[in-house]
Amino acid sequence: MIRHLVAEGMGLLKERPLVSAGLTVALAVALTLGGLTLSAALWIRPILASGTGEVAVAVLLRPHLEGGVFDQWLATAEKAHPDWRFRRVPPDELAASLGERFPYLRKLLAEEGQALLPPLLEVTAPDPAAVRTLEASPAVLAVGPVATIHRTLASIARRIEAGLTAITVALVAIAFLLASIWVHLELYRHADEIAIMRLVGATEPAIRGPYLVSAAIPGLAAGLLAAAATRAGAGWLSRLTTTVGLPAIEAPGTLLAGLVAFGLLVPLGAAAFTLARHARLTDAASL
Amino acid sequence: MIRLKNLHKSYNSRRVLRGIDLNVEPGEFVFLTGPSGAGKSTLLRLLYAAERPTEGEVWVNGLRVDTLSHRELPRLRRSLGVIFQDFKLLPRKTVLENITFVLRFHGLSPKEAHRRAYLTLKRMGLHHRQSAYPATLSGGEQQRVAIARALAYQPRLILADEPTGNLDAELAAELMSLLCDINYQGATVVVATHDQSLLAAIPARVLVLERGGIGYDGIWPP
């Protein structure tokens, strides 16, 4: 029975070889783009991971805050933000940092400057951007940068990943649509034959089987083509990325296997969906 | 074998069949005749469930056809041999494939289906055209392929809609002789025809459809 269905399905494909080849290529292109997109998404994942660490934001308070006032302000801030961690940067540490950046200040800072330095806090918060709200406090002179380069890159990478995922979903939808249209057209082209088959007692699996096969064969071929093309494409892109010192783009085996499986299952699903819809539309009375 | 109870069929406001009650016993040979538009083909279509009645019950081979689900339709149709007025051959299959294709639904192996299809074609005198496509056959040849397809799996009930319509007198006589043989072997045969010469040639039960009902039921001529 399966051999018969495969032979009938192949027969449907052979009736229109150019259209069948076109369908295979179109599916392969969609799946290859999907495969490369996913490879790129996997490639930027480490950048995403690097941007999730906590960031300490520098908060510079007004100079000459007396000890009692400073402590009171700090206690109030800690109470208002229990999930933040506050650390007062010791004056000598601040002086050392300034000295590293501006060597000509070292002498001044060593002699008397430390006493002139305003108090500096390091605030570590789950959402560093929220630290900016402290700027509203009259005791605060300035709030330092709330993002690091990693966070900025991660934010960009996250957007790229979302975009790439959307593109992949769209490409899969296109593959589904292509297969669905193919089966739909074949059903219309063979509508009379299907009606005759029903009249002479053919069961639904016998009628639908060849159409499922005619969608699955180009799908499987497209999946294999897409896996090969994705592997080649990732290799070519890797040559570019490694040239500029970035890691290689990889197409892991699971991704390639997934492309083959998708190539088979997406058109099969589309065909099953279209056939079920078609069967609902044509009942015995319409024969 | 066939039981119709108070059968009505209308197309919009046009009433084709009005309250038909009928019993056909196993092994009977029945002619269904009447003027054009009397409802002969409609009655046959109701028997093989290509139409649903507006009202009434249709029983064929122990199955209630009018309430049969889509899933059960193939079982009914595989128990019938239907010879269609317009042949209904599959255009993309050869003559032999048109027959083996149906035999495969009956669970025959490809080899057995091929063998039986060839024998049936030989019986119909068409074995030399086994590789031809329907479009290349004459009307009479297409009719004979359609008949061969209906007879190949030896159904217990044969429904024929104007089976001699495209055949010359000699071939028509041969076909009727073949149907008589099959009937003699125990199959029930229902033939819809407007050809009065057929009715006179074969001593069979004749049902005359008139104005949507059965106007005459008996041996021909009355």
Boltz contact constraints between the chains, C-beta under 6 A:
constraints:
  - contact:
      token1: [A, 193]
      token2: [B, 90]
      max_distance: 6.0
  - contact:
      token1: [A, 196]
      token2: [B, 88]
      max_distance: 6.0
  - contact:
      token1: [A, 196]
      token2: [B, 90]
      max_distance: 6.0
  - contact:
      token1: [A, 200]
      token2: [B, 102]
      max_distance: 6.0
  - contact:
      token1: [A, 201]
      token2: [B, 74]
      max_distance: 6.0
  - contact:
      token1: [A, 201]
      token2: [B, 77]
      max_distance: 6.0
  - contact:
      token1: [A, 201]
      token2: [B, 78]
      max_distance: 6.0
  - contact:
      token1: [A, 201]
      token2: [B, 105]
      max_distance: 6.0
  - contact:
      token1: [A, 202]
      token2: [B, 105]
      max_distance: 6.0
  - contact:
      token1: [A, 203]
      token2: [B, 74]
      max_distance: 6.0
  - contact:
      token1: [A, 284]
      token2: [B, 49]
      max_distance: 6.0
  - contact:
      token1: [A, 284]
      token2: [B, 50]
      max_distance: 6.0
  - contact:
      token1: [A, 285]
      token2: [B, 52]
      max_distance: 6.0
  - contact:
      token1: [A, 287]
      token2: [B, 50]
      max_distance: 6.0
